[in-house]
Amino acid sequence: MTIFTNARLIDPEALTDQLGWLRVEGNRIAERGTGTPPRGESIDCGGKCLAPGIVDLGVKVSEPGERHKESFASAGRAAAAGGVTTMITRPDTINAIDTPEVLEFVQRRAATDAIVNVKHMSALTKERAGREMVEIGFMKDAGAVAFTDCDHVVENAKVLQRALTYAKSCGALVIGHPQDPCLSNGAAATSGKFAALRGLPSVSPMAERMGLDRDIALIEMTGASYHFDQITTARALPALDRAKANGLDVTAGVSIHHLTLNELDVGDYRTFFKVKPPLRSEEDRLAMIDAVESGLIDVICSMHTPQDEESKRLPFEEAASGAVAMETLLPAALRLVHAGQITLPQLMRAMSLNPAKRLGLASGRLADDAPADLILFDPDAPFVLDRFKLKSKSKNTPFDGARLQGKVRGTWVAGFRVYEG
């Protein structure tokens, strides 16, 4: 038994932030309160924030195929240091996770090497090629929590319709990347004055809206459960709002980079700021924050994408997209709290509760009998990020040298401490 005392309990279900205590028995939360705590072995939280661990929906671990970029061991350490107690991993590895055998391989590696919970997504189509759907029923039975081709958009609407119909019959969640692939192919920036001045190949924000509209029509046709991995433009929000109002089973996420950075941060072709979709305008960024605050966008994720130095030290057009973000997810997100744009309970709702609910997981809560997956953090502790101190194997972060606030002081998975800050 462990009792956390003198803690700011951040409850994303009740949207409350109050001083109190919480008791853990074994691997579960037993009870909590605001008065005098019960006697027993205790941890004095010193008035710091105690919240459910982050459930990060969309982490890339580069196994199999590119262990030099990120392994389950290094990703687990990075997750624990960032307050992520559950990683939901993507299937966009060199050998796509599209068969029960490959899924079993990554499950074994994760169970052996990672110090946090790991759940795995399966590809939606074989080799993520958009031609033939995977055995959705078999993959779900083998433990896949969702199905996605990631940024490889299924261009053939008939193939996607069949996959959605089959997923509906299996009760499976499909995750899609809302982009028109013809318009966005080869783009490195969002179209506008900045991209034109820099001479960068660009894509209109309408490409996201067009992809979203196509997918919503197919969701309406099939009745499938669907999650849009990244909504990043203001023009896409009205369509998403209508889909939810019409009763479709849709949710949406946004990456931390599109909430805290904009297209101007690319500056003089800084490739650590090259992500997919490309960074948007400041107006789009502010619209995304409003959408998270209102609940229209359900999930904030890291979209953790490790890349090695060789793939980033290239001209901006040719450089690989993506950034590591599990260790910077919380302090970067706390920028929104410090700016008064969102409250701490709303932030944890989007990073812990909502992704857990969408995937049918019991975590993401401070409720009695919930898993004791917890993070203790100081939201005001300042620091300057040094990318070489990150626990990820890859160091491609856009926040290198940035002044941030918010340090994780402790991470617990199933009641066991896996990180001490």
FISE-172042 format. One record per atom (N, C-alpha, C): residue in one letter; x, y, z. Coordinates in steps of 0.001 Angstrom, whole numbers, plus 500000, padded with zeros to 6 digits. Last residue first. Example, Ala and Ser with C-alpha at 12.3 -4.5 7.8 and 13.67 -1.06 7.14 Angstrom:
% residues 2
S512850497750507080
S513670498940507140
S512900500030507870
A513190494310507800
A512300495500507800
A513200496700507800
This chain:
% residues 421
G512319511599488917
G512944512806488377
G513737513534489441
E512095508276488398
E512214509240489494
E512981510443488983
Y510094505697487082
Y510928506871486830
Y510910507770488058
V508571503623487921
V509476503348486796
V510354504545486455
R507053502166490656
R507728503368490184
R508734503029489095
F503983500530490384
F505438500370490517
F506129501585489912
G501294500721489819
G501736500911491196
G503213500833491427
A501223500522487043
A500638499443487854
A501150499508489292
V503756502774487012
V502986501894486132
V502534500701486959
W504601506097487741
W504255504777488274
W503411504025487253
T506994508622487886
T506049507898487032
T505863506503487605
G507948511878489019
G507805510445489246
G506761509857488326
R508301514407488083
R509046514024489287
R508949512525489580
V508576516185485136
V508026514967485741
V508916514574486911
K508261519680484922
K509142518515485037
K508413517360485705
G507773522646483446
G507063521407483741
G507985520213483736
Q508598524822480836
Q508201524676482235
Q507437523373482396
L511378525768478713
L510124525080478988
L509846525093480484
R513149527189476203
R512829527355477623
R511443526773477870
A515018525207473848
A513827525980474221
A513694526078475737
G517055523571473031
G517403524920473452
G516225525769473884
D514865521773471010
D516239521865471499
D516591523315471806
F512375521315469981
F512453522101471213
F513867522192471777
P512274519600467868
P512262521031467555
P512418521912468792
T514442516785467981
T513368517542468610
T513412519002468179
N515970514151467409
N515388515132466483
N514170515827467091
K517497512138468477
K517478513425469195
K516809514531468372
S517057508645469156
S517127509759468217
S516909511069468971
K516713507270471556
K517944507087470791
K518140508228469803
S515452509093474386
S515258508491473069
S516603508313472375
K516215510632476489
K516442509208476616
K516134508453475327
L518043513698476156
L516830512902475961
L517162511418476010
K520331515123476166
K519969514484477429
K518674513676477321
F520508516332473758
F521420515217473989
F521171514534475331
R518801518484473868
R518356517268473171
R519253516070473437
D517950520261476557
D519163519829475855
D518842518497475192
L515797522861477452
L515927521503476933
L517252521315476196
V515870524468480480
V516209524631479066
V516504523250478515
F513176524874482844
F514429524262482388
F514632524599480914
P511114525391485778
P511678525820484490
P512932525022484134
A508178524114487159
A509640523991487186
A510235524366485827
D505434524074487158
D506085525381487091
D507607525308487028
P504349521577487531
P504016522295486295
P504775523599486110
D505778518751488463
D505797520141488895
D505539520998487663
F504097515582488765
F504896516581488046
F504737517959488657
L503567512205488709
L503715513330489628
L504593514354488927
I501353509903487248
I502518510774487108
I502437511891488151
L500296506440487159
L500244507801487687
L501499508574487342
D498381503795487234
D499308504403486281
D499258505903486534
A496817501795488647
A497657502791489324
A498779503236488390
P493622501408487090
P495040501034487196
P495854502168487827
A490786501937489280
A491491502178488019
A492947501740488172
D489642501727491761
D489860500482491020
D490439500702489631
D488413505036491672
D488658503816492441
D488699502613491511
A489960507242489234
A488811506614489881
A489244505396490696
L491559508751487682
L491924508672489102
L490825507985489902
R492454507527484382
R491502507991485395
R492146507978486779
G493901506148482469
G493538507535482195
G492613508157483215
S492701502727481865
S493595503742482422
S493089505145482097
A491253500843480563
A490771501257481885
A491583502393482474
L490458501257477079
L491392500945478155
L490860501478479477
G489196501785474646
G488601500821475567
G489520500389476682
L490119503763473068
L490678502439472824
L490126501382473773
R488798505954474071
R488620505619472665
R489099504217472363
K489721506035476728
K488317505711476451
K488137505265475008
A492401506821476259
A492101505540476913
A490665505104476631
P492073509355475067
P492657508254474296
P492398506886474918
N490715510672477336
N490068510460476039
N490731509381475186
L492615510633479561
L491282510026479610
L490733509703478234
S495127511832478527
S495023510584479291
S493661509922479147
M494971514148477012
M496189513340476911
M496079511986477611
A492521515361477501
A492910515125476113
A494120514194475990
R492511515489480288
R491399514828479591
R491817514452478172
M494708517049480752
M494818515615481042
M493644514835480462
L493590519520479928
L494774518987479265
L494898517482479503
Q491534519834481769
Q491203519711480344
Q492377519122479564
P493050520087484155
P492159518944483964
P491748518747482499
L494482522564483493
L495186521285483666
L494247520078483532
T492844524494480875
T493122524151482266
T493851522812482346
I493960526803478383
I493339525524478736
I493677525246480198
Q495129529252478185
Q494293528814477064
Q493540527523477353
G496999530366479873
G495590530517480214
G494637530063479122
A499614529855479507
A499071530969478733
A497593531197479011
H499948527579480996
H500556528815481503
H500047530045480758
V498638525806479250
V498110526052480596
V498651527378481125
L500296525824477050
L498904526239476873
L498264526565478216
R502633524806478105
R502642526171477587
R501214526702477449
L502102522168478564
L501882523082479681
L502035524548479276
A502975520988476242
A501533521184476419
A501235522149477559
A505711520894476821
A505237521710475700
A503747522000475844
P505757519119479014
P506165520519479185
P505735521421478037
L504577516743477644
L503957517411478792
L504441518850478967
L506348516204475410
L504900516339475264
L504285517139476412
T508983515612475617
T508645517030475568
T507142517265475510
E509148512887475539
E509710513563476715
E509369515048476755
M507959512310473052
M507364511786474286
M507869512515475527
A509063513197470637
A508239514121471424
A507702513562472726
V510949513510467619
V510703512799468881
V509974513760469813
A509463514164464440
A510231514613465603
A509946513693466771
G509222514377460807
G508990513799462119
G509912514330463190
S510558513579457557
S509604514267458432
S509568513596459793
A513862513883456170
A512749513073456651
A511846513901457565
A514772516186453553
A514894515670454916
A513661514871455306
E514296517404451133
E514696515998451126
E514737515376452512
E513657520069451710
E512755519254450884
E513023517770451040
F515948520918453181
F514635520806453821
F513681519914453035
P518916518917452732
P518068520061452369
P516636519832452822
L519857517148455771
L519655517201454331
L518933518507454004
R519948515789458348
R520972516715457857
R520983516721456330
K518047513785458735
K517666515172458999
K518690516187458471
S519244511399458232
S518003511682457503
S517501513101457727
E521440511458459938
E521670511430458496
E520399511793457722
E520373511316462516
E521008512553462067
E521131512596460548
D517150509570462400
D518577509710462723
D519149510990462118
Q514007510020463992
Q514798510033462757
Q516259510218463145
P510955509045465543
P512416509156465604
P513033509149464196
T508160510478466327
T508707509886465104
T510217510057465100
H505247510858468097
H506678510584468276
H507222509835467062
M502845512181468517
M503217511766467162
M504738511562467092
S501803512872470967
S503163513324470650
S503481513151469174
C498405514160471174
C499411513094471149
C500769513673470789
I495248514823472425
I496561515409472136
I497584514276472207
V491874514384471417
V493133513784471861
V494320514668471485
D489536515661470447
D489481514829471652
D490844514539472264
I488178518607469359
I489315517700469192
I489512516979470510
L486020519545470871
L485805519128469480
L486942518230469021
G486542520548473371
G486289519119473265
G486015518649471854
S487336523140473763
S485886522897473666
S485548521416473638
E490128522823473736
E489475523371474930
E487980523066474930
V490525521951471122
V490854521063472243
V490119521525473500
A489718524251469758
A489007522990469527
A489300521970470623
D491587526134470593
D490170526339470925
D489386525038470777
I493846524974469394
I493780525101470851
I492327525281471296
M493177525251466702
M493333523907467262
M493250523950468797
A493215528014466413
A491944527304466223
A492015525893466803
L495924528507466737
L494991529002467757
L493634528321467634
R496849527298464355
R497302526823465674
R496330527250466763
D495648528877462363
D495291527464462503
D495676526937463879
E496997531273462858
E495530531222462976
E495052529783463128
E499601530582462230
E499274530885463621
E497771530859463842
S499617527771459896
S499644529194460244
S499322529386461727
R501438524637460456
R500411525490459858
R500580526949460292
L503862522203459498
L503370523186460455
L502473524204459753
P502722519405457471
P503635520508457792
P503011521470458796
P501459516355459095
P501419517413458088
P502384518539458455
K504885516043459648
K503809515704458713
K502495515586459474
V507661518336459985
V506778517282460478
V505697517053459421
K510493519992460518
K509750519383459416
K508964518190459955
F512097520962462453
F510726521465462458
F509921520905461281
F514542520026461894
F513906519437463069
F512447519901463187
T515392521633459785
T514707520381459451
T514102519681460662
R515110524887459088
R515496524011460195
R514709522703460107
Y515085527039457201
Y515116525617456776
Y515608524688457874
D515055529407458902
D515982529182457795
D516172527686457561
G511825528773460061
G512921529737459944
G513760529497458706
V509905527204461165
V510857526559460260
V512057527466460020
D508219528897462461
D509287528285463255
D510298527542462390
L506196529579460779
L507339530490460836
L508501529902461622
E504175527692461199
E505009527578460007
E506254528463460051
N504292527022464798
N503633527381463549
N504645527395462412
L503618525136467828
L504522525699466828
L503721526137465604
T501687523982469441
T502664524877470071
T503627525540469094
L500030522291468054
L499437523130469095
L500391524204469598
H501606520831466422
H500649521721465766
H499886522587466770
H503012519356468321
H503731520335467504
H502774521306466828
I501220517584469418
I501679518682470260
I502389519747469431
S498610516741467075
S499930516549467677
S500330517783468477
V495254515750467650
V496188516749467132
V497527516506467807
G492322513793466782
G493483514150467577
G494280515256466919
A488866512817467039
A489992513424466327
A491097513775467304
T486163510537466302
T486954511359467213
T488143511879466437
V482951509290465457
V484236509845465060
V484856510623466218
D480341507953464693
D481280507531465735
D482689507981465343
L477828510419464039
L478829509468463562
L479837509175464684
G475934512329464712
G475939511056465428
G476923510031464914
N475995514838463724
N475146513879463013
N475187512481463623
A477928516033465263
A476531516416465497
A475567515445464832
K480217514926464079
K479872514569465457
K478409514881465745
A480031516155461562
A480051514696461662
A479679514234463064
R480200518869462247
R478965518330461657
R478902516819461775
D482857518967463196
D481751519313464085
D480437518750463559
L484245518366460845
L484343517473462002
L483181517709462959
A483568520623459342
A483173519296458870
A483220518274460007
P484763522703460896
P483308522649460703
P482819521279460232
L487635521971460784
L486844521865462011
L485328521863461785
A489117522439458531
A488610521084458731
A487623520994459893
R490023525031458656
R489029524707457636
R488429523312457806
A492052525037460536
A490742525569460927
A489658525172459930
T494072522082460690
T493664523317460025
T492264523736460450
T494656519619461787
T495626520697461992
T495207522034461393
I494130516509463118
I493430517646462524
I494277518877462825
Q495295513360463008
Q495750514736463185
Q494860515694462399
D493739510976462964
D494939511063463805
D495398512492464041
F490413510380463494
F491327511131462641
F492581511442463450
H488848507336463957
H489588508403464639
H490514509060463628
Y485783505559463881
Y486901506174463165
Y487519507276464008
S483654502869463314
S484270503710464344
S485583504246463787
A481258502817460558
A482460502382461262
A482864503364462359
G479115503135458859
G478863503123460299
G480057502728461129
T479253503376456082
T479540502075456694
T479202501994458182
M478551505987455342
M478090504866454533
M478191503541455280
E479927507539457165
E478462507599457159
E477885506410456403
I482495506907456314
I482081506537457672
I480565506537457767
L482467508065453796
L482586506610453896
L482205506110455288
A482260510773454528
A481228510166453684
A481266508642453778
I484648511076455948
I483372511199456658
I482246510582455851
D486541510847453876
D486464509814454908
D485139509875455674
R486015513182452397
R485921511862451771
R485726510774452823
D486531515180454333
D485187515037453754
D485000513665453116
L489302514778454763
L488342514612455854
L486936514373455315
G490383515462452292
G490542514104452801
G489549513795453902
M489611518172452249
M489134517255451210
M489250515807451662
R491006519224454465
R489546519287454428
R488988518287453410
E493640518822453584
E493157518151454801
E491634518110454813
A493699520469451376
A493961519041451188
A493492518243452400
M493424523056452273
M492219522384451761
M492440520899451527
P495938524032452815
P495179523458453933
P493914522732453470
S498079523076450080
S497007523912450611
S496366523244451819
V501566522585450263
V500239521999450099
V499220522946450726
S504748523149448560
S503757523327449619
S502434522671449263
P508227523416448328
P507021522792447781
P505954522714448870
L509697526619449006
L509430525247449447
L508190524686448750
G510719529220448870
G510828528332447712
G510572526873448034
R510365531083450776
R511429530108451023
R511607529146449847
L508187532462449755
L509446533173449944
L510616532219450144
A506257530390449847
A506654530966448560
A507996531688448673
A505998529960452581
A506505528874451743
A506983529412450399
F504937532520453311
F506196532037453882
F506802530950452990
K502505532756451904
K503600533675451628
K504936533132452118
G501422529373451148
G501249530725451648
G502495531545451370
S501055525939452093
S501089526986451079
S500783528350451689
T503235524373454361
T501866524785454065
T501902525971453103
A505824522129453177
A505340523280453942
A503882523525453578
A506417520058451577
A507277520223452757
A506809521361453647
A504933517589449459
A504883518895450111
A505768518916451351
G504752515109448265
G505961515889448052
G505983517235448739
N501281515144448203
N502473514387447848
N503652515328447570
S498945516535448566
S499965516636449612
S501257515923449273
L497337515973446344
L497726517356446626
L498906517431447591
C497091513196446568
C497639513780445340
C498119515209445586
P495911512714449080
P497302512305448843
P497898512911447580
D494309514759451209
D494211514342449825
D495625513994449365
Q494094513599454567
Q494823514359453546
Q494396513863452168
P493809512426457590
P492988513201456655
P493814514094455733
H494419509259458341
H495194510497458206
H494487511365457178
G492604507153460663
G492970507652459348
G493696508976459409
I491874504175462271
I492478505496462422
I492982505944461062
V489188502183463367
V490079502550462270
V490581503969462507
L488367499679465679
L488561501107465451
L489548501307464312
A486027496970465355
A487394497491465368
A487409498985465078
G483861495219465238
G483961496159466353
G485328496776466486
C483569493738463005
C484455493188464040
C484514494073465281
S481996495284461386
S481470493971461786
S482291493347462898
K483740497465461009
K482466497647461725
K481928496314462226
A485675496254459425
A486034496720460766
A484785496927461612
Y484198495869457103
Y484667494699457845
Y485042495092459273
T483753498532456385
T482613497628456588
T483029496425457427
L486384499433456079
L485543500024457118
L484344499127457417
A487174497867453879
A487881497747455160
A487032498302456306
R485404498801451921
R485366497384452335
R486042497202453684
Q486228501491451775
Q484849501151452148
Q484757499710452643
L488857501202450870
L488612501742452202
L487194501428452668
V488344500170448298
V489137499390449254
V488865499874450673
K486935502348447249
K486261501044447376
K487014500149448356
A488784504406447184
A487635504515448087
A486924503183448270
N492144504343447161
N491009503671446538
N489831503648447499
E494015505453448908
E493454506275447836
E492206505667447222
V494759505590452116
V494162504626451194
V493432505424450112
V497747507286452911
V496294507376452764
V495820506317451768
H500109506843454985
H499818506284453662
H498297506240453501
D500369507614457590
D500318508682456591
D500221508151455156
C498550504845458770
C499302506053459142
C499221507080458022
D496834502857458353
D497972502891457430
D498810504134457659
T495392501149461132
T495744502385460441
T496874502145459454
F493421500026463782
F493943499708462449
F494187501004461681
A493792498955467226
A493237499814466183
A493951499479464877
V494839497020468818
V493815497875469422
V493171498812468409
A495603493606468429
A495664494949467834
A494525495794468380
G495409490969469380
G495722492042470312
G495840493432469725
A494423488905467924
A495823488789468343
A496262489945469228
D491920489799467254
D492011488698468215
D493434488550468755
K492758491653465338
K492099492119466560
K492166491041467639
M493771489926463413
M494673490879464059
M494062491426465348
F491464488534462641
F492594487810463228
F493512488765464001
G489915490701461610
G489427489867462707
G490554489141463417
I491543491670459499
I491198492527460640
I490743491704461841
E493886490930457625
E492890490081458288
E492490490766459596
V494104493939455595
V494660492871456429
V493519492020456985
M493035494694452229
M492986494877453681
M493607493687454403
E494897495805449528
E494199494646450090
E494217494765451614
R495907498389448894
R495297497533447873
R494424496415448458
G497486500020450478
G496184500495450056
G495481499646449031
A499873499375451624
A499914499724450199
A498554500165449670
R500733498373454034
R500223499750453994
R500177500276452555
E501053495699453836
E502225496524453532
E501871498008453466
K497573495499453651
K498838494778453625
K499942495668453084
T495861497981455636
T496028497198454411
T497418496569454402
L496151498773458269
L494798498542457753
L494839497717456474
A498453497589460753
A498177498224459470
A496744497900459057
S497610497852464247
S497926497069463057
S497756497946461821
M499006499037467322
M498071499152466216
M498557498288465062
H499483497921470670
H499948498014469292
H498781498187468327
K500588499112473843
K499541498528473013
K499890498813471560
V502458498947476740
V502521499135475288
V501351498398474645
N503431500448479818
N502464499667479053
N502614499965477562
V507026500579480386
V505668501118480472
V504729500190479704
I509444499520479867
I509081499631481285
I507715500279481478
A510203497080477362
A509635498380477727
A509216498388479192
D511138494404476948
D512070495531476998
D511490496830477548
T509111492437476968
T510427492154477545
T511211493423477852
A506944493557475705
A506747492980477037
A508079492749477742
A508112494257473240
A507624495295474148
A507482494770475569
R508677491750472161
R509758492700472402
R509329493773473397
R506089490658471999
R507099490015472842
R508234490984473168
Q504913492442470193
Q504335492274471522
Q505359491661472471
V506425492052467931
V506551493338468628
V505930493266470015
F505624489345467359
F507033489702467563
F507153491005468353
E502883489546466935
E503363488772468090
E504820489115468397
L502929491026464570
L502327491601465775
L502810490863467016
V504031489157462859
V504784490389463147
V504239491053464406
E501930487247462977
E503296486882463349
E504131488113463688
P499609488485462030
P499681488087463442
P501096487758463894
T500592491283459933
T500262489867460112
T500321489527461593
D501438493881459863
D500234493548459091
D499871492072459129
I503466496200460406
I502795495262461314
I501442494920460689
A505993496357457881
A504728496823458450
A504106495752459339
N509204496718458253
N508293495609457983
N506979495954458671
I509620499374459118
I510159498900457835
I509386497676457357
T506433500612460472
T507817500169460593
T508295499673459224
D503871501678461185
D504636502135460023
D506128501863460183
P502042501137463200
P502540500002462415
P503423500403461249
R502530502718466445
R502090502719465058
R502687501533464300
T501481502125469840
T502496502205468791
T501895502045467404
I500793503780472584
I500018503116471528
I500859503230470268
M502042503542475820
M502339503892474435
M501430503093473510
T501378504668478978
T500903503730477955
T501248504287476581
T502559506625480464
T502493505290481065
T501963504234480098
V504527509355480217
V503687508491479384
V503702507088479980
G506305511022481450
G505002510834482079
G504035510014481258
G508822511116480371
G507862512124479933
G506487511992480550
A510105508946481392
A510635510262481739
A509673511374481357
A508602506924480149
A508544507077481605
A509035508457482029
A509405507346477451
A508008507490477859
A507904507738479358
A512118506734477561
A511693508085477185
A510259508344477630
R511967504026478218
R512633504961479137
R512213506405478838
G510616503072475936
G510027502922477266
G510639503870478275
A512467503623473935
A511167504300473910
A510489504216475267
S514514501861474662
S514760503306474725
S513454504086474716
A513110499377474326
A513771499727475593
A513964501232475700
F512246499392471707
F511239499394472766
F511858499763474113
S514303501797469949
S513933500438470336
S512841500514471391
E515094503881467267
E514360503739468537
E514017502285468760
K517222503782465404
K516470505018465626
K515716504993466951
H518200501248465351
H519175502317465646
H518463503648465869
R516150499654464528
R516379499748465968
R517373500841466319
E514503499281462176
E515371500445462375
E515642500670463857
G513183496669462082
G513760497299460906
G514733498424461146
P510084496351463991
P511332495846463403
P511861496758462304
E511028499280465645
E511199497827465571
E509931497227464979
S510803501997466280
S511355501570464985
S511778500104464971
V507781503257467270
V508968502550467753
V509530501820466544
K505787506022467278
K506542505125466401
K507742504568467148
V502624506487468732
V504076506486468931
V504720505551467906
G499814507017469063
G500507507269467805
G502012507361467924
L498761508225471951
L498183507528470805
L498932507910469529
D499629507820475127
D500115508498473920
D499725507694472683
V498371508613478020
V498170507536477045
V498470508146475683
I499931509585481037
I499555509930479669
I499421508662478833
G498535508757484250
G499605508736483262
G499077509009481864
P496566511047486181
P496697509768485464
P497830509857484449
A498455513047488578
A497471512873487513
A497581511476486923
L499404515414490840
L499307513969490656
L498166513708489686
C501508518201491249
C500335517629490568
C500456516114490445
K502666519183494575
K502804519016493126
K501594518266492565
G502656519305497309
G501776520215496588
G501884520142495079
G504354517226498101
G504799518607498219
G503949519606497455
C503845514576498243
C503952515162496907
C504307516641496928
D505109512119500166
D504676513511500251
D504914514169498899
I504013508954500372
I504885509793499556
I504323511200499622
S503827506442502982
S503328507575502206
S504438508247501421
E502491503695504582
E503648504185503836
E503205505280502886
G499902504892506860
G500584503899506035
G501787504520505361
R496643506196507546
R498023505914507922
R498598504827507027
P494740508374505339
P494909507213506209
P496383506991506514
P494662512024505484
P494915510745504804
P495009509591505784
T492050514249506106
T493241513616506677
T493475512270506005
G490539515088502977
G490764515347504394
G492075514762504867
T490084514312500427
T490621515661500615
T490899515987502077
G490857511171498736
G490057512081499543
G490748513421499692
R490600507873497337
R491213509187497442
R490308510078498267
E491444504377496845
E490548505472497237
E491331506772497222
A492938502613495162
A491967502114496137
A490959503197496529
I494185501805492051
I493843502917492929
I492732502456493862
R496306498882491754
R495074499638491522
R494968500831492473
N498273497080492347
N498377497772491062
N497152498622490741
G498343497565495752
G498815496718494663
G498970497520493386
E496586500396496309
E496729499018496825
E497139498126495662
V496988503776496961
V497166502706495975
V497339501387496709
R495255506749497691
R495834505490498202
R495837504434497100
L495740510222497807
L495299509076497004
L496016507831497498
W494646513510498867
W495493512324498966
W494895511199498127
G494653516993497910
G494121515826498596
G495134514708498671
L493527519881496229
L494525519280497108
L493910518105497844
Q492252519743492857
Q492123520047494281
Q493179519307495087
D490651520100490069
D492043520290490480
D492001520704491947
T488435518421487767
T488732519120489021
T490232519140489284
L487005516940485854
L487614518225485500
L487858519083486748
A486178514407486257
A485381515437486922
A485849516848486565
E488212513308484570
E486790512949484424
E485891514020485022
P490732514215485270
P490218514575483947
P488760514186483715
D491949515570488108
D490971514565487702
D490378514938486344
I494684515970489871
I494155516443488590
I493251515355488030
L495410516839493049
L494815515747492278
L494152516323491027
R498180517793494485
R497133518410493661
R496587517320492746
A498923516258497629
A499013516277496165
A497882517105495562
N499357515247500257
N499676516635499909
N499868516801498401
T500312511806499547
T499717512865500370
T500130514241499846
F499717508649498520
F500248509916498031
F499547511035498805
I500454505638499922
I499541506779500020
I500273508029499543
T500525502208499151
T501218503496499093
T500179504608499124
M500837498807500000
M500000500000500000
M500880501253500000
